[in-house]
Amino acid sequence: MKKILIVGGAGYVGTELTQILLKNFHVTIYDLFYFDWILKNKKKIKNNDRLIFKKKNILNVKKEDLKNIDTICDVAGIANDPSSDLNKNYSTKINYSARYKFAMLAKKAGVKRYIFNSSCSIYGFNKKKVYEKSKINPLSCYAKAVYNAEKKIYKLRSNNFRVNILRNATLYGFSNAMRLDLVINVFSYLLLNNKKITIDGDGKQSRPFLSVQDVSRMYEYIIKKNSVSFIVNALAFSTNIDSLSKKIVKLLNKPKNLIKFNPNNKDHRNYDVGSKNFRRYFKNFKFTKIEKDLRKLIKQIRIKGFKPNANTVRVKFYKKKLKALK
């Protein structure tokens, strides 16, 4: 049975990814466990006898930490633009330098595959629809660091060290390490509580989207299929924020007057994303319909009572965590 190490495995993606991979693999989570649901609830997880925790900062990784690991899933990092901007030097150190070092040591340790969690935000602003070979235009500290890491890590690929780059769309959906700072998640939360949602600019800015469950299944697909090295835009659909908000309002049966616009705070990011590589490497992969994902999300928000706070909004968490590092 293969041994998988998930860097950042206690986070929003990692928590769901771990539970999916435990069905067929041994899993080690390499994390500082700032978000500790999985640490506290190990006994509730199926196949938890295959799960190992390694509490360690990625800045301090050693070659011996990666011994006998078959595949590394790198979902680590300081997520999103606002959080990364709190301390750009430290964020770059984590999102670029540390992740690149991790991949280099993985190759030296004999790891066979490295799957890197990149982002469609590297496209920044593009008037035309973008694909894997389109112009890269990262605008933020976060996007620049992720792209630099992606570029350097992909150069490490060889016949003995496969590298897969998933340029993830904006994620959404339920995770036990919940995030309410992602657009679909926070829109759903606000509308569920009959609160207004405010859209920057005119809402015509485009974004790609992908559920956290689907991206987790994509990692599983890569590991099982033993595919070659590749770079792929990972998204289920692309739409503008205005259309998206109306769709969520309709699904939740809420009044349209809960949607407000802030024309004085224009969002300069705009990327309508497609993929020319996806079906080549994920031939029979089927995405979950957004309606199903939203029903599950809403149900869990109600059951678990999630609220926007330092546990669910990353910039609120990192304001405290990164303050001491300035």
Secondary structure by P-SEA (a helix, b strand, c coil): cbbbbbcccccaaaaaaaaaacccbbbbbbccccccccccccccccccccbbbbbccccccccccccccccccccccccccccccccaaaaaaaccaaaaaaaaaaaaacccbbbbbcccccccccccccccccbbbbccaaaaaaaaaaaaaaaaccccbbbbbbbcccccccccccccccaaaaaaaaaaacbbbbbcccccbbbbbbbaaaaaaaaaaaaaacccccccccccccccaaaaaaaaaaaacccccccccccccccccccccccccccccccccccccaaaaaaaaaaaaaaacccccccccccccccccccccc
